[in-house]
Amino acid sequence: MSDETPAPGLPTDRESPVGQPVIRGDPEATGEHADRAVKFDPDDPQSVQEAAETVRSFAENTVGDEDSVYMLRGAAACAALVRGVGSYKAAAERAGGETTVSFVRKWSRVHDLPRSIRRHVAKGEIAPTAAKHIARVGGPARFLLAFAALDHDLTVREVRSLASDINEGVSPVTALARDGYRLGEISVTLPTDAYCELRRRASLEDESPGELIAAALAEHYDAVGASDRRQP
């Protein structure tokens, strides 16, 4: 894969309202935990107070439930509290206890990750502690780091190290390749007919199967995007 990042038009930050349980409330992502979804409204004083109490419990780990959904709820509470009181410092002071500015900042950033990454966190496929480091990376590079974590089963320590390299100016492709992790390689299973046709066309057009798949995906999503733009 060439040393490049995804197109700049990708939504690299959260698009849904702060505090909304978009992923936490999706049973396909969280299964039996979906009914535990809590909405935090930064414009509602009572909800902001609930967020403050949740952040304090989260910071002190008094709930004793460290699964991914619980951590996403804590992240949502951090983000809503920051929005409700106006700053990381004020949020930490409002929550009190062992809550620090650094803690609130890190988990607020996890809540602000794009939906496609948060979904893997909710399903337990990306550790919440790894998501904190993915959230340190800005722009499209966070997709490359997140999906590399999935494809190569990266540890939290490895994700943290790569995030630091990227933030120091190393391109994500270079940083990953330097550690032996290639981007752009993924194993897929196709119906026999589709597999045969892909191989046949690749041979006739003197291109690799990957090149044909990439072109077909680009054409498909360009068409979908154009269709969406035509909707009233």
DOVEXVEX-743783 format. One line per field, with one value per residue (C-alpha): residue in three letters; x, y, z. Coordinates in pm, whole numbers. Example, Ala and Ser with C-alpha at 12.3 -4.5 7.8 and 13.67 -1.06 7.14 Angstrom:
<pts>
residu: c(ALA; SER);
east: c(1230; 1367);
north: c(-450; -106);
up: c(780; 714);
</pts>
This chain:
<pts>
residu: c(MET; SER; ASP; GLU; THR; PRO; ALA; PRO; GLY; LEU; PRO; THR; ASP; ARG; GLU; SER; PRO; VAL; GLY; GLN; PRO; VAL; ILE; ARG; GLY; ASP; PRO; GLU; ALA; THR; GLY; GLU; HIS; ALA; ASP; ARG; ALA; VAL; LYS; PHE; ASP; PRO; ASP; ASP; PRO; GLN; SER; VAL; GLN; GLU; ALA; ALA; GLU; THR; VAL; ARG; SER; PHE; ALA; GLU; ASN; THR; VAL; GLY; ASP; GLU; ASP; SER; VAL; TYR; MET; LEU; ARG; GLY; ALA; ALA; ALA; CYS; ALA; ALA; LEU; VAL; ARG; GLY; VAL; GLY; SER; TYR; LYS; ALA; ALA; ALA; GLU; ARG; ALA; GLY; GLY; GLU; THR; THR; VAL; SER; PHE; VAL; ARG; LYS; TRP; SER; ARG; VAL; HIS; ASP; LEU; PRO; ARG; SER; ILE; ARG; ARG; HIS; VAL; ALA; LYS; GLY; GLU; ILE; ALA; PRO; THR; ALA; ALA; LYS; HIS; ILE; ALA; ARG; VAL; GLY; GLY; PRO; ALA; ARG; PHE; LEU; LEU; ALA; PHE; ALA; ALA; LEU; ASP; HIS; ASP; LEU; THR; VAL; ARG; GLU; VAL; ARG; SER; LEU; ALA; SER; ASP; ILE; ASN; GLU; GLY; VAL; SER; PRO; VAL; THR; ALA; LEU; ALA; ARG; ASP; GLY; TYR; ARG; LEU; GLY; GLU; ILE; SER; VAL; THR; LEU; PRO; THR; ASP; ALA; TYR; CYS; GLU; LEU; ARG; ARG; ARG; ALA; SER; LEU; GLU; ASP; GLU; SER; PRO; GLY; GLU; LEU; ILE; ALA; ALA; ALA; LEU; ALA; GLU; HIS; TYR; ASP; ALA; VAL; GLY; ALA; SER; ASP; ARG; ARG; GLN; PRO);
east: c(0; 132; 219; -112; -403; -774; -959; -1000; -1378; -1417; -1602; -1311; -1502; -1833; -2133; -2418; -2502; -2280; -2412; -2651; -2629; -2598; -2375; -2454; -2823; -2770; -2842; -2654; -2340; -2389; -2627; -2780; -2618; -2826; -3090; -2826; -2781; -2802; -2848; -2657; -2785; -2529; -2809; -3010; -2879; -3018; -2854; -2526; -2539; -2599; -2303; -2087; -2182; -2114; -1773; -1676; -1777; -1595; -1278; -1284; -1398; -1656; -1908; -1685; -1798; -1513; -1670; -1659; -2015; -1957; -1647; -1831; -2096; -1822; -1675; -2017; -2057; -1714; -1795; -2140; -2003; -1732; -1989; -2225; -1976; -1751; -1403; -1205; -1093; -1446; -1565; -1300; -1387; -1761; -1714; -1477; -1318; -1025; -1129; -846; -839; -632; -887; -1179; -990; -886; -1230; -1408; -1193; -1301; -1664; -1576; -1434; -1632; -1910; -1731; -1453; -1676; -1876; -1569; -1505; -1860; -1826; -1504; -1293; -1090; -1002; -1130; -780; -651; -930; -791; -468; -646; -839; -508; -451; -626; -787; -808; -499; -714; -898; -570; -456; -792; -827; -463; -535; -817; -631; -306; -443; -227; -178; -262; 110; 165; -127; 7; 354; 219; -8; 295; 493; 207; 165; 537; 489; 547; 284; 64; 162; 532; 491; 302; 533; 836; 695; 612; 239; 112; -203; -448; -434; -753; -886; -1238; -1467; -1666; -1939; -1786; -1946; -1823; -1475; -1457; -1578; -1331; -1043; -1162; -1194; -862; -694; -859; -791; -438; -502; -482; -804; -730; -719; -1056; -1213; -1078; -1217; -1556; -1579; -1486; -1748; -2014; -1966; -1940; -2277; -2425; -2296; -2441; -2777; -2777; -2703; -3004; -3242; -3468);
north: c(0; 348; 594; 774; 842; 810; 1086; 1404; 1395; 1103; 1186; 1156; 1287; 1213; 1330; 1245; 1470; 1453; 1211; 1027; 645; 581; 276; 191; 175; -48; -411; -535; -374; -431; -726; -771; -451; -225; -173; -11; 281; 617; 948; 1250; 1591; 1871; 2129; 1973; 2063; 1744; 1531; 1720; 1633; 1268; 1286; 1430; 1145; 891; 1043; 1032; 665; 593; 770; 590; 260; 220; 50; -253; -316; -271; -396; -198; -66; 61; 244; 397; 521; 678; 839; 979; 1119; 1286; 1448; 1566; 1705; 1899; 2041; 2123; 2307; 2450; 2306; 1998; 2165; 2263; 1910; 1751; 1987; 1923; 1546; 1568; 1275; 1127; 1278; 1456; 1686; 1429; 1155; 1364; 1477; 1125; 969; 1267; 1210; 844; 958; 1186; 905; 831; 575; 309; 296; 323; 26; -197; -71; -157; -507; -564; -585; -275; -236; 91; 159; 124; 354; 625; 622; 601; 912; 1095; 1076; 1336; 1319; 1019; 861; 743; 509; 352; 301; 162; -79; -187; -268; -495; -658; -718; -772; -492; -465; -150; -82; -112; 121; 372; 364; 402; 691; 869; 819; 952; 1256; 1324; 1355; 1002; 897; 611; 390; 443; 394; 68; -64; 10; -226; -490; -419; -376; -179; -262; -640; -812; -1164; -1186; -1478; -1457; -1676; -1918; -1747; -1403; -1540; -1703; -1387; -1170; -1394; -1412; -1035; -971; -1205; -1054; -696; -777; -634; -780; -883; -613; -342; -453; -466; -118; 24; -143; -10; 343; 333; 191; 446; 736; 628; 593; 936; 1094; 928; 1058; 1411; 1395; 1315; 1608);
up: c(0; -82; 193; 200; 434; 360; 178; 387; 344; 586; 911; 1154; 1458; 1620; 1415; 1655; 1955; 2262; 2524; 2293; 2332; 1958; 1995; 2357; 2266; 1962; 2057; 1751; 1890; 2261; 2282; 2622; 2745; 2522; 2790; 3011; 2772; 2947; 2769; 2896; 2789; 2839; 2819; 3105; 3455; 3607; 3337; 3382; 3753; 3666; 3429; 3708; 3940; 3666; 3592; 3960; 3987; 3664; 3780; 4115; 3964; 4238; 4011; 3964; 3606; 3361; 3038; 2715; 2738; 3091; 2973; 2678; 2919; 3130; 2819; 2727; 3076; 3054; 2718; 2827; 3152; 2969; 2729; 3015; 3237; 2968; 3026; 3125; 3446; 3548; 3464; 3685; 3969; 3929; 3937; 4234; 4412; 4221; 3887; 3708; 3407; 3217; 3289; 3165; 2854; 2751; 2786; 2627; 2320; 2309; 2302; 2009; 1794; 1475; 1500; 1295; 1556; 1865; 1738; 1757; 2110; 2216; 2071; 2262; 1946; 2035; 2402; 2553; 2682; 2324; 2204; 2433; 2233; 1898; 2003; 2053; 1677; 1464; 1122; 889; 1047; 1337; 1099; 988; 1346; 1457; 1168; 1198; 1562; 1442; 1153; 1340; 1692; 1829; 2204; 2397; 2437; 2061; 1987; 2238; 2082; 1728; 1833; 1980; 1658; 1446; 1669; 1630; 1254; 1126; 873; 998; 703; 773; 1149; 1103; 830; 1044; 1306; 1048; 1007; 652; 579; 304; 341; 449; 401; 260; 182; -143; -290; -538; -838; -731; -662; -1004; -1181; -989; -1086; -1448; -1486; -1313; -1559; -1865; -1756; -1640; -1295; -948; -768; -512; -778; -916; -570; -487; -813; -760; -404; -513; -787; -555; -277; -521; -659; -310; -215; -528; -458; -100; -222; -454; -168; -66);
</pts>
